[in-house]
Amino acid sequence: MAHSVMKTIKTYIAGYFQDALADAETRRQKIFIVLNLLIPVFMGLYVFINPYPLSSLKEALFYLSFVFVFILILFRKTDFSLWYPLTAPFVLFFAWATFGLLFALDFANSLHDLRAYLLKYFILFYLLVNSFKGRHKLEALSWIIILSLFIFSAGAIVYYYFIEGNPFKSRLGTNFSVMYTGTMVIVTVAAIPFMLRKLYQARAIWTRLLFGFVTLITILATLMSQSRAALVGLIAAILLFCLAKKRAIVLAVIAVLMMAAIPGVRERMITEGTKDIRSSINRLFLEIVKDYPLTGVGFGISIYNNPALIDVGQYNQKLAKEHQMKPWWIINTPHNAYMDVAVRTGIIGLIIFLSIPMIAVFMLWRVWRLSGSEDDRLWAICLLASLGSVLAQGLFHDLYYPSWMVFYTLLAMITILWRSAKKDPTPRDTENA
C-alpha cells in the first residue's frame, strides 16, 4: 500500500514538471519554468507545516519562494500582481504602523516586528494569491490545510495523552512549543469548514465516513484544549456553514455533546467560565489605549513585557477594586486581538485593520451573489465560516505566528476565489446547460 502511494506521488511529481517543460527550447526557459513550478510547491509545504515546530524549514521555504519570485519579476517571466481589493487596506495599515515608529516606546522592537510580523504576512498573502491561481489550485490548497490539521490533531492526541501519559483531564497543548492551547484552537477550528465542505460534497458512503472521521478528530482535539474561545469559534463556524448546508447544525449538537462527555472540559467550560479574568484584562488595556489613543505604544510585541515602558501594575491600580487583578498575577498581554491592535497602533490603526476582514467579507458576498456556480457559492460560505471562526476567537485570544498565518492564508484564498469567479463567472441561467 505504502509503495503504491509513493509510486503515485512520484508519477504525479514527474508529470507536474515534464508536462510544463515539454515545450521549453532552451536551458534558460527551463530554469524559469522550474522556478515558476517550485513556488506553489514551496508555498504549499509552508502552509502544510504551519502547525509544526519546523521554524528553519519554514524560513527556508518562505525566503526561497520570495527570491524565486523576485528573479522571475526581474526577468519578466511571471505575471505577478499586487492589485487586489485588499491591497489598499494593507498599504494603509502598513503605512500607519510605520508612521507609528515615530512615537513608539521601543523603536528597535517595533521596527523588527513590523518587518517580521506584518510585512512578512503581506508578502505571504501575495505569494499565495499569485501561486495558487484558479479553482483547481484553490482546491489543492484546501487539501493541504485539511491534511495538515488532521495529521496534527490526531498526532497531538496520541502524543500528549498516550505517549507522554498526561491525564485526559489536562488541557491538550499546554507544553507545545508552537501550537499551545490558545494558538492551536484558532488553527484547528479554521480547518473544520474545509472538512465539512468535503464531507457534504462526498457521494460514496466510505468517503463520507472518512471525512466524518477527519472532522470529528479535529473537533475532538479542539475541545480537548478546554478553550472556551474555541467553542465560540467552533459554533460560529458551524452556524455560518449552515447558510449553505443546514444539516451542519447536527455537528454543533455533536460538539456540545462531546464537550459534556470529555473529562475536564465541562468543568472548565461551565464552572470556570464564571471566573474568567478577561473582563479585567480588557479594562486594563483600555486604560493604555486611553493614554495612547492615536498612534498606540508602537508595533513591538515586547513593549508589553517591559515595565520600564508600560507599567501594567500602575494601570491595574487605576481599575475599580472589583476589576483589579492580584498584584502577583497581572496579565501583561491583552488576550484580545483587536485590543492588541488598538494598543499597538491606536484607534485609527484598529479602524484600518478592521477594514481588511470587512472587505474580505464583501468579496465573498459578491461571489455568493453574482456567481451561478454552486461550488463557488459553497466555497464562499466555507471561507466565511473559517474566517468567522478566527475573528470570533480573536475576541478572546492574542493572535501569534500560526494563527496570523492562517488569517492571511484565508484572505489569500478569498482573493483567489473572488478572482476566479470574476474572471470566469458562471451565470445562473446557464449553470446546468
Residue, then its C-alpha position, 0 to 999 in steps of 0.5 A: m500500500a505504502h509503495s503504491v502511494m509513493k509510486t503515485i506521488k512520484t508519477y504525479i511529481a514527474g508529470y507536474f514538471q515534464d508536462a510544463l517543460a515539454d515545450a521549453e527550447t532552451r536551458r534558460q526557459k527551463i530554469f524559469i519554468v522550474l522556478n515558476l513550478l517550485i513556488p506553489v510547491f514551496m508555498g504549499l509545504y509552508v502552509f502544510i507545516n504551519p502547525y509544526p515546530l519546523s521554524s528553519l524549514k519554514e524560513a527556508l521555504f518562505y525566503l526561497s519562494f520570495v527570491f524565486v519570485f523576485i528573479l522571475i519579476l526581474f526577468r519578466k517571466t511571471d505575471f505577478s500582481l499586487w492589485y487586489p481589493l485588499t491591497a489598499p487596506f494593507v498599504l494603509f495599515f502598513a503605512w500607519a504602523t510605520f508612521g507609528l515608529l515615530f512615537a513608539l516606546d521601543f523603536a528597535n522592537s517595533l521596527h523588527d516586528l513590523r518587518a517580521y510580523l506584518l510585512k512578512y504576512f503581506i508578502l505571504f498573502y501575495l505569494l499565495v494569491n499569485s501561486f495558487k491561481g484558479r479553482h483547481k489550485l484553490e482546491a489543492l490548497s484546501w487539501i493541504i490545510i485539511l491534511s495538515l490539521f488532521i495529521f496534527s490533531a490526531g498526532a497531538i492526541v496520541y502524543y500528549y495523552f498516550i505517549e507522554g501519559n498526561p491525564f485526559k483531564s489536562r488541557l491538550g497543548t499546554n507544553f507545545s512549543v508552537m501550537y499551545t492551547g490558545t494558538m492551536v484552537i484558532v488553527t484547528v477550528a479554521a480547518i473544520p469548514f474545509m472538512l465539512r465542505k468535503l464531507y457534504q460534497a462526498r457521494a460514496i458512503w466510505t468517503r463520507l465516513l472518512f471525512g466524518f472521521v477527519t472532522l470529528i478528530t479535529i473537533l475532538a482535539t479542539l475541545m480537548s484544549q478546554s478553550r472556551a474561545a474555541l467553542v465560540g469559534l467552533i459554533a460560529a463556524i458551524l452556524l455560518f456553514c449552515l447558510a449553505k448546508k443546514r444539516a451542519i447544525v447536527l455537528a454543533v449538537i455533536a460538539v456540545l455533546m462531546m464537550a459534556a462527555i470529555p473529562g475536564v472540559r465541562e468543568r472548565m467550560i461551565t464552572e470556570g467560565t464564571k471566573d474568567i479574568r478577561s473582563s479585567i484584562n480588557r479594562l486594563f488595556l483600555e486604560i493604555v489605549k486611553d493614554y495612547p489613543l492615536t498612534g498606540v505604544g508602537f508595533g513591538i510585541s515586547i513593549y508589553n513585557n517591559p515595565a520600564l515602558i508600560d507599567v501594567g501594575q500602575y494601570n491595574q491600580k487605576l481599575a475599580k477594586e472589583h476589576q483589579m487583578k492580584p498584584w502577583w498575577i497581572i496579565n501583561t498581554p491583552h488576550n484580545a486581538y483587536m485590543d492588541v491592535a488598538v494598543r499597538t497602533g491606536i484607534i485609527g490603526l484598529i479602524i484600518f485593520l478592521s477594514i481588511p476582514m470587512i472587505a474580505v467579507f464583501m468579496l465573498w458576498r459578491v461571489w455568493r451573489l453574482s456567481g451561478s456556480e454552486d461550488d463557488r457559492l459553497w466555497a464562499i460560505c466555507l471561507l466565511a465560516s473559517l474566517g468567522s471562526v478566527l475573528a470570533q476567537g480573536l475576541f478572546h485570544d492574542l493572535y501569534y505566528p500560526s494563527w496570523m498565518v492562517f488569517y492571511t492564508l484565508l484572505a489569500m484564498i478569498t482573493i483567489l476565489w473572488r478572482s476566479a469567479k470574476k474572471d470566469p463567472t458562471p451565470r445562473d441561467t446557464e449553470n446546468a446547460 
